[in-house]
Amino acid sequence: MGLILSTENIVNFLIQHNVAPGDFQLAAPIICKESKNYNLVVHSSDRQSFLVKQNRVDREGNTSGHLVTEWLVQKLINNFSELASIQPLMSQVLLFDQPNSILVSVFNDEYISLDDYYEVQNSYDPGIAQTIGANLAQIHRATYQKQEHREFLSPYLRFDAITRLPGFIQRLNRPTPSIFGKVCPDGLDFYKLYQRFPSLNQAVVELYEHIQPACLTHNDLTLDNFIIDTQLNLNSHNRPIKPEQVKIIDWEFFHWGDPAADMGMLVAEYLAEWLNSLVADRNLDLNTTLSLATCPLESITPSLEALLQGYLKTFPKIINDRQDFVKRVVQFAGIGIIDRLSYYVEYHHPFDNESLCKLQVAKNLLCYPEKSIKTIFGNSEKELINHFYPQDLSLV
C-alpha cells in the first residue's frame, strides 16, 4: 500500500480521482473518526461531503480487505438497473482505490447513528422501527432468489461459510487451551454454562442446518450501522418518515444469506437496549431481575412489533416461502445475544449475574421460540401473521 491518507493529502486525493472538483473548498476542518478503519470526514462548502476510509495495516503490511466487499455491494447496484430503488436506503460508494485500500462514500451531514439518536431521544418511536423493517425487507426482496445477482457476487464469496456454525459457537463447543489466556477466570463460566445445556446447542445446530441463503444480507446490523435524518419531525402526524431518512451503512460483512438472520440480529440489538439496563442481583430470580430493568421490555415491544410489521408488509412472500420465518427470526436473535456475550468475555469482560441473565434469555429465544414470540413482539405468531395473511393462518 503506497499511499497513507492524512488530513494533509486527502483533498488532493479526492481531486486527482475526480471525486471532488478542482475548486473544492472545505467547509470545516477535516474530522478523523476513530474506527476499525482510518476514517476521515471531508465537508464541502457547497457540494456533497465525503467519508473516506482506509484499511489499517498490520505489522506484516496486510489489511483486513473488508473495504473491497463494501465496494462489491455498490458494484452490484451499479450493474443491475432494477436495484436502483434500494440505493437511497443504503450508503453510496463513489470510489474504491484497491491498491491503497481506500473507499470513498457520500457522507450525509444531517444524519447521525441510530444508536446516538436513541440515546439523545431516550425513547423508541415505532415509526422509525417500522421504516427500518420496511427498508431491510425492500433490500432483501429486491435480491431474493435472483440467480443473476448471486452469480455476480459468487467469485468473491464462500457460500459454504454461511451455513457453518459461527466461529464463536464452535469455540463454545470445543474451547482450546488458549482460552485460558484470553478470558477472565469467571469468563470460563460462560463456556461451562453453555455446555451444560445440550438443548441449547442442539437448537443452534438445527437452526444452522436449515439455513437457506437466498438474498443479499448485511450480516452486521448493529444500531450503529443505521443512520437517521436529524431533521425528522416525529411530532407531526401528517409527515410520515420517508424511507431514505433511515439508511443502512457499512456493508463490509455482507453475504448471500438467510434473511431471517439479518432480522434476528436486528431484534437482538433492540433487546440489548433492555438487557443492558439490567441491575442483576444474585438474590433475585430471573423474572424479577428482568422486570426491574431501567429500560423495561414494554418500552421496546412496540418498536419490535412495528419492525416486524414493516418487514412483512413490504416482503409478504417470505412467509409463503418460509412459514417458520418469525420463529427463526426469534432464534437468530438468541444467536445475536450469545455472540455479543462471547465478544465481551473474549475481551476480558467479567461474566457476572447480568451476563447470566442474558444467557438465560438467549436460551429461551432459541429453545422456546414460539413462547418467546409473544413476549418480545406483544402478539402470538398466529396473530402477527394473521395481520397480513389471514388466508394462510391454517398453515402456521
N, C-alpha and C positions, 0 to 999 in steps of 0.2 A: 504494500500500500504506500504510494508515493506521497500523497497529499494528506496532511493532517490539518483538519479545519480549525480555525480560530476566529475570534471576533475581528481580527485584522484582515483576514483574507476571504471571508465569507461573501461579502458583496461582490468582489471581483469574480469569485467562482460563479455566482448566480448570473452575472452579466455575460461571462465567457460562454456559458452553456445556454444562453438565450432564454433563460427563465425570467430574468429581470431586464428591463430596457437599459440602454446605455446611460440614460439620465436619471437612473434610480436614486431616490433620496430617502434616507432613513427618517422615520417619524419619531423614533425614540431609540435609546441605547439598545444594542443587541443584548438579548437575555439568554443566559446559559441556564438550562433546566437540567437538574440532576436526574439521571435515569440510568437504566442499564446500558443505554447508548449515550453518546455525546450529542446533546440536543441544543440547537441554537434557534431562537425565535427572532425573526427579522421583520420589523414593522415598516411598512411603506407609508409614505406621506399621502399618496393619492391613489394607490392601487392596492391589490391584494397583498397580504402578508404571507410569510413562509415559515414553515417548520422544517428545519434541516437536521437530519440525523446522520450520525456516522457511527458504525460499529466500533466498539473499543477493541484494542489489540492486546492479546495476551503476551506473555514473555517470549513465546516462540514466534510471535508475529502473526498469529492466526486470529480470525474473528469468528463470531458465532454464525455468521451467514444468514441470520434471520431476516435482515432487511430485504434480501432478494425475494423472499416469499411474499412480503407485502407488495412488492412491485409486480409479482405474478398475478395477484388479485386484480390490480389495475389493468394489466395486460389482458386478462380475461374479459373485463368490462369493455375495454377498447376494441377487442376483436369480435365481439358479438353485439350487434346493434340492439337486440332485444333486451340486453341488460342495462341499457341506458337509464331505465326507470329506477334502478337501485342506486345509481351514482349519488344522488342528493342525500341518500341515507347513510353514506359512508365517507370516510376521509378520502380526498382526491390526491393521488400521487402525480406529480408533474415530471419528475426526472429520477432515474436511478443511474448513478455512476458506479458501475460494478468494479472496475479496477481499484477505486478508492473507497468502495463500500459506503457511498453517500446517497441518501434518499431525500428528495425534496417534495414536500406536500403543501397543500394550501393550509394556512393557519387561520382559523376562524376567530377573529378578535373578540367578538361578542359572546363567545361560548366559554363555559367552564365545565370541569368534570362533574358528572352526576354525583359522585361521592361528596365533592365540595358543596354542591348545590343543596343536597340533603342536609349536610352539616349546618349550613347557614340557615336554611328554612326550618330545620328541626321538625319537619313533618313530611308525609309521604302522600303526595297528591295522586289519586288513582288515574287521573288523566294522563300523567306522564308515563306511568307503567303501561297503560293501555297502548299508548303510542309506541313505546319500546317493543311490546309484544307484536304489534302490527308491522313495525319496520323489520324486525327479525324474521317474521313469517314471510314478508314480501321477498326478502333475500333468499330464504330457503325455497320458497315456491318458484322463484324465477330460475333456479338452477336444478330443481328437483327432477331426478331421473333423466337429466339431459346428457345423453351419452357423448354429444359433441363437446360439452363443457368438461366432462370427466376426461375425455381423451386429450383435450388441450392441456390439462394440468398433469396428466399421467407421467410425463417424463421427469417431473420434479417431485413426485410424491411416492411414498411407500404405502401402498394400500393395505398391506398386511398389518401395519403398525396400529391402525385404528381399531382393529378387532382383538388385539392382545391386551392382557391386563396391564394397566398403567404401572410404571416403574415403582411408584410408591406403594402400590398394593403388593407387588412382587417382593419388595423389601420387608413389608409387614409379615408376609407369609414365611419368608426364608431370610431372616437377618443374618448378616455375616459378622465375623469378629470385629470388623472395622467399625461397627455401630457403637461399640463401647467408647470410641474416641470422638464420636460425633454428637452424642446426646447427653443431656444431664442424667444423673443416676435415676431420678424419678421419671425421666422420659422413657426409660425401659418399661415402665408400667403400661405405657401406651401399646407397646408390642405384645406384652403379656395379655392384656385385656382383649386385644383384637383376636389373638389366637385362642382365647378362652371361649369365644362364641363361634362355633363351627357353622351355625346357621347364618351368621353374618357373612362369612367368607363364601358360603355356598350361594347366597343371594347375589354377591358381587360377581362370582364366576358365571352364574346363569345369565345375569344382565349382559355381560360382555359376549357370551356365547350367541346371543340373539341380536347383536348389533347389526343394523342394516345401513351401511354407508350409502347415502342417496343424494346428497347435495353439498353445496359449499357451506362449511361451518367455520365459525370463528375460533373456537377452542380455548378462548381466554376471556370470557365475558364477565370481567370484574366491573364494578361500578365506575372505576377509573377509566375504563375503556368505552364509556359513553360520554359524550359532551352535549350540553344543553344550552339553548339560547337564553342568555340572561335577560332578554327583552320580553320573555314570556309574561303575559298578564293573566295569571290564573284566577284572578278575582273577577274577570269579565266572562260571564257565562255565554256571551254571544260570540266569543272569539276562541274557537277550538284550537288545540295545538296542531300545528302543521307538521306533517311527517319530517320535513327537513330541519325542523327545530330541535330534533334529537338525533344525533349521529353516532354511529359505531366506528371507532377508530382502532388503530394498531392491529392490523391483520397479520402480524408476523408469524402466528402459530396456526394459521388456517389449515383446514384439511377438507377432504371429501369425506364427510362423516354422517353420523346419525343426528338428525335434527333434535331428537329428544335430549341428547347430551348437552347441546347448547342451551336449551331451555332449562334443563336441570341445573346447570352451572349458574344461570341467572337467578333461579329460585333460591339456590344456596346463598347467593350474595344478599338477597333481601332477608333471608332468615338470619344471616350473620348480623344484621342490624339489631335483631332481637337477642341472639345468643351472646353477642359481645357485650351486652348490657347486664349480663347475669352477675349477681353477687352471691357466689356459691359458699355454702356453709356445710361442713361435713355432718352437722347435726340435723340438717333438713333433708327430706326425701326429694326425689327428682321433681315431682309435680309441684311441690311447694316452691322449690328453687326457681322453676320456670315461670311460675305465676308472679314472682317478686321481681322480675326483670324491670329495670328502669325504663326500657323501651318495650312495652308489652307486645306480645304477638298480635293482639287485637288491633294495634295501630298499623301493622304491616299487612294483615289479611286482606283489606280492601284493595290494596295495590297488587297483591299476589293474584287475587281473583281477576282484577282488571287486566293484568299481564296475560293471563291465560285466555281471557275472553278476546283481547285484541289479537292474539295469535290465531286462535281457532276461527274467528270471524274472517280473517284475511286468508287463511290457508285451511279451508274445511276438508280438502281432500286427504289430509294427513290422518284424520280419524277413520275415513273409509278404508284407507290402506293399512293403518295400524290402530286397531281398536284398543290396544293396550297403551296408546301413546301417553295419556295422562299418568297412568301408573308408572311408566318408565321415566317420565319427567321427574316424578317424586323420588324414584330410586336414584337417578343420577344426581339429584340434589343431595342425597345422602353421601354419594361419592365425593361431591364437592366439599362437604364439611370434613370428611376424612382427609381429603387432600390438603386442606388448609391446616388441620391438626398436625399432619405429617410434616408439613413445611415448618411449622413453628417448633416442633420437637427437634427436628434435624438442625435447627439454628439455635439450639440450646435454650429454648423457652421451657419453663417447667411444665410438667403435666400435672396440673392441680385439679381441684374439685370442679372448677369451671370447665376445664377440658374434659373431665369425666362426664359431665352433663351433656356436653356437645357430642361426645361419642355415643351416648345413650340415644340422643335424638337421631343421629345418623343411623344407628341400628334400627330404630323404629321405622324410619323412612324406607330403608332397604328391605327389611323383613316383613313389615306390615304396611305396604304402600296404600292398600285400599282404605284402611282405617285412617292413615295419615292425610289422605286427600282432603277429607272434611276438616281436619284440624287446621291445615295451612291455607286452604282455599275458601273455607267457610261453607262449602256445599259438598255433597257426595259426588262421586264420579258420574252417576246417572243424572243427577240434577245439573251438573255442569255441561254434560254432553247434550242433554235434552234441550238446553237453551238454543242449541244450534242444529241438532239432528234428532228431532222428535221421532222421525220415522225409523231411525236406526237404533232406538233405545233397546229394543229386544235383543240386539246383538251384543250389548255390553255385558 
